[in-house]
Amino acid sequence: MSNHPPSVYQEGYAKAREVDPVTADNYIRHTWFGDVELDPVMDELAELPRTDMSRYITAGINRNAEVLRDAPRSLRDFFEGIEDPPVWVDHASFKPGIRAFHNNAVQILASFVAGVLIEGFATTIGKSFFMTGRVMDKGSRRLRQNNRHQVEIFHPQGLQRESDGWKLSVRIRFVHAQVRRLLQTSGEWDVNTWGVPISAANLGYAIACFSARTLVHSTALGARYSPEQHEGYCAVWRYVGNLMGIPESILYTTEQEALHMYKIGILCEPEPEVESVIMTNALINSAPLVAGISEPTERRALVNNVIYPISRSLVGFDLADKLSFPAYTKFKVQKIAYLYRLDTRLKRNFPRLFKGKSTMDQLFEASWYGSDGLTYNLPDHHEEERSSSW
């Protein structure tokens, strides 16, 4: 690992070192590699027919020993290595976090779409996803998959070995490793300029956002958490990060570490480029489709009058401007955010008075359960339109 940054990180890295040189150095080191355990396995699996690759990965995730025994030794060793959780995993500690999710699910999922994913795709990881075309062509599918993953990991016992939360987390790890390999061999990715695609640094930053930044944003939208729920929520995501292949050298241990990782990571990252602008705006405009809102006038009204202003209130005017979000006065943004929080409080305190659901509730609740029949197939080309179905 090298402390020398990829070229796009040079300016931000210098600024980050003025704040915390140790964390900044660690972040930059992790831009040079992805998943040290799985990436070599994927290189070997690339020699197999696609049907065999899919069959063996499915067998490993589903513990089908009869099929898996015919798989390459490297893949069998990989699954054996992740069979048991690390010693620091305490499933009992997840319980307050699970309660926190179910008590505040609408605000959490709203903050994910309007805040956390925006902050994530504003980094160089946005370039990786842009080059695949996955979000551009199937943005609503991406949102459904994100939200379905959250529902599963925050299901009671959802991170036990046989549960869907565990399986979907490992599936994400395989998808990232495959996309990383495809981009690196495409001839279109310059490692010296951007670092490794979907790098360990990208993912360490992302998991910090998924955990601690979600708590910040959802609280701003009216969610309420106890100190134990803060800890439990971050404990869930920490284990998910482990399952997703994030090395412990950049995987937070506490909520405070996650917030600091976000702070230093965003300093290290370059200014958002055109890929991030396109990706973040595509995500926001795809959100109504998740709830089946496709009529153009209604969709535009929801995006422009609710989602964009909420997003501005969460990620801040500076980042929103860099991402070319529509301009709103600070008063309008504050007013819409206040009305959303008021709506949340009224429904919590007077549930019998509100038998229906608001548009935002419908939008983000509907996206929880969207299931398009997830499989363990992987892409076989870095461009979505040229890849087999997955």
N, C-alpha and C positions, 0 to 999 in steps of 0.2 A: 504494500500500500504506500501511496505517495502523498506528501503534503502539498505537492505542486498542483494547483487547481487546473481543471479544464479551462480553456480560454474564456468562456462566457462567465465563469465564476470569479475571475480575478479581481474585478472591482469590488464586488460584494464581499468577497472573502477578506479583503483588506479592511473593510469597514467592520465586519464581524469580529475580526481579531482585536480591534480596539475595545470591544465590549467584553469578550471572553475568548482568549486565544486557544484555550484547551478544547472547548466545545467546537469552535470554528475549525480547528485542525482536524478534529475527529470527523466532523461533517464532510469536509473535503476529501479525506481519505476514503470515505465510503461512496464517493461519486465514481470511483474507479472500478467498482465491482458490483455484482448483483447478488445472486444466491449461490454461495460457494459450495453448498451441498447438492443442490438440485441442478444447477446449470450444467455440470459435467454429465449428469445422467441424461439430460435432454439432448446433449450432443450425441450420445450413444443411441438414444431412442430414435433420433432422426434418420437412422439407417433402416428402420423398420417400415413396413407398409403402414399406412395411416390407421387401417382397421385394427391391426395388431397393437399399435401404440395405445389406441383408445381402449381396447379390450383389457390390456394389462393395467393401465392406470385405473380404470373402473374396478378391476378386480382388487387392486391394492387398497383403494379407498373403501370398498365394500367388504373387505376381508374375505375374499373368495380365494382361499389358498390353493384350490385345485387348478384354477386358471393362472394364478400368479406364479406358481412353481415353474412355469415355462417361460417366464419373463427373464430378461437379462439380470444377472446377479446384481448389478449396480442399482436397479430399480427395487429389487427385493430388499437389499440392504437399506435403501432409503426409507422404505415403509417400516422396516423393523426399527429404524432409528427414531421415528416419530410416533411409534406405537404408544409409548408412555409419556406423560407430560413431564416437564422439568420439575425438579424438587421444590421450586418456589411456587408452583401452582397449588392453590387451595380453593377447591370448588365451593366450599362453604362461604368463602369471602365474596363470591359472586352474587349472593342472594340480595344484598341491599341494592346492588347495581341493577339487577333484574327488576326489582320493584320500582326503582327509579325510572327505568325505561318504560314500563307499562303505565306508570302514573303520569308520565309526561311525553308519551309517544308522539303525539301530534306536533308538539313544539320541537322535539328532537329531530323528527324527520323533516320538518320545515326548515330548521336551522342547517340540516345537512345539505339540502338542495340549494338554499339561498345563501349559505355562509361557508360551510366546511368544504364542499366540493369546489366552490369558486376559489377559495384560498389554495386548494390543492392544485387545480388546473392552471393557476396563475404562475406556477413554477415550470421547470423544464420537463416535468412529467407530462405536461400538456402537449409538448412536442411529440412525445412517444405515442400518445393516444391519437393525436391528430394524424400522424402518419399512417396509422392503421385504418382510419376512417370509421372506427367502430361507433364512436359517439355521434359523429356527424350523420351517419345513415340510420342509426338505431338508438337515438338519444333516450327515448322513452323506455326502451328495453333496458338500457344501462341503468336508469333510475330505478326501475322495478327490481332489477337484480341487486342493486345496492341495498334497497329497502328490505327485500326478502332476506338478504344475508343478515341484516340487523335483527329482524324479527326472529330468525332462527338462533342466533348466538345469544339473544336475551330471552329465549325460551327456557323455562326451568329444565336443568340438565342438558341444555342445548349444546354445551361444549364437551359432553362425554363422548368417548370414542365412537359410539354407534349413532350419534345424533347428527341431524342435518347441519347444525351450526359448525360442528367440527369438519364435516365433509365439505361444506361450501367454502370454508376457510382454506382448506388444503387445495380445493379446486382452483381458487384464486391464485394460489402459489404456483400451480402448474401453468395456468394461463399466462401469468407474468413471465415465467421462465421461458415459455415457448415464444412469446412476443419478443422478448429480449433477444433470443437466439435469431429469430427471423429478421429483426431489424439490424442486428450486427452483421448478418451475412447478406444483407440486401444491397450493399454498396451505396446506400443513401444516408447512412448514419456515420457521423464523424466523431469518434470517441474523444479525440484530442480537443475538440471544440466543446462538446456537450457532456462528456463523461459517458458512462455506460447507460444505455436506455433502461428506464425503470430501475435505477440504481438502488443500492441499499440506503443511500442518503435520501433519495426520493421517498422511499417507503418508511424510513424512520420518521421523516417529517410528516408523512401522511397519517401514520398511526397516532402521532401526537395530536394532530388536528382532529382525527376521528374521536379521540377520547376527550382530552382537556378542552379543546376549542369548541367541541359540541356542547360541553357543559356551559361554557361562557355564552355562546350564542343562544342556546335554548333558554337559559336564565333570562337573557335580554328579551325573549319572547314570552316570558311569563311562567316558565317552568320553575319548580321548587325542589330543592334537594337538601337532605341532611348531610352532615360531614361523612357519615358512614356510607351514604349513597354515592357521594363523590368518589370515595375510595373503591367501593364495589364496582362502580361503572368503569373506572380506569383499570381495575384488575381484570375485568372481562376483556377489554380491548388489548391489554398487555399480552394475555395468553393468545388472543386471536393474532396479534402481531407475530408471536412466536410460530404459530401454525402457518402463517403466511411467509415464513422464511426470513424474517428480519433478524439479523444477528444481535445478540445481547449487547454487543459493543456500541450499538446505536438505538437500542430499545429502552425506552424510559422505564424507571422503576416506580416513580410516584407522579402524582398529578403536577407537582411543582416542576419536576424534571421535564415533563411533557410540555408544559408552558414555556420553559426555557428553551427546549429544543425548537419549538415553533419560532421563538424570538430570534434565535441565532440562525436557524435555517432560512427564514425569510430574508434576513440580512445577506446571507451567502448567495442566495438565488439571484439570478439576473433579473432585470426589469422584464415584465411580461412582453412577449413578442406576439406577432400576428396570430400564431397558432393558439396561444392562450386566449386572445381576444375572441377568436372564432369559437373555440371550445366552450368557454364560459357562457357566451351568449346563446350558443346552440342548446346547452343544458337548460338554461332558464326558459327558452322558448319551447322546449320539449316537455316541460313539466305538466302543462295542462292536458297533454295527450295521455298521460298516465292515468288520469281520472276520466278519460273518455270525452274530454272537452275539445272538440275538433272544429266546431263552428267558428269561422274566422273572426267575427266581431267579438264574440264572447271570449275567445282565446286571447285576442289582443288586449281586451280590457283587463283580463286577469293578470296577464304578464306585465302590462304597462302601469296599471293602477295599484297592483298589490305586490307581485313578486319582485320586480326591479326595485321599488322603494324599500321593501323589507331587506333585500340584499344589500342595498346601499347602507342601510342603518347598521347592518352586521359587519360588513367587511371594511367600511369606512369610505369616505368620499375620495380619498387619494387613490386607493386601489380601484375603486369603481370607475374613476376617470381614466385610469391607465387601461382598463379593460373596455373602454368605449361604451359604458352603460349610459342609458338616457339620462340627461341632466334633470335634476329636481331641486327645488329649493330645500334648504335644511328644514324649514318649517313643515313642508309637506311630508318629508321623510319622517320627521319626528311624530307628526300627527298620525300617520298610518301605523307606525310602530306602536304608538300609544293605544290606538284603537284595537290593534291586535292583542296587546297585553290585557286590555280591559275585557275583550271578548273571552279571553282565557280565564280571567279571574271570575267573571260572572258565571261561566259554565261550571267552574269548579265549586263555587260557593252556593249556587242555586241550580243544581242539575235538573230539578223537576220543571223549571220554567223554560228549559230549552230542549224540546224533544227532537228538533231537527238539528242539522249540522250546518256550519258556515261553509262558504265556498272553499276556504283554506283547509278546513277540516276534511272536507270531501276530497280535495286534491291530494293531501298528503296521507290521509288514512287509506284511500283507495290504492295508493302505490305500495302499501305494505305487502299485500297478498298477491300481487301480480306474479304469476308463475307461468313462464312460457316453455315449460318442460325442459329444465336445465339438464344437460348431459355432461359427461366428462370428455367429450370430444374437444380437440384443440384446433386452432387455426393452422393451416398449412401454407399460408402466404401472409406477409405482413400487411398487405392491403385487403381490407374487408371484402371488397367487391370481387377479388380474385381468389379468395379463400373458399375452401369447402365449408359447408354449413357447420357451425358449432354453437 
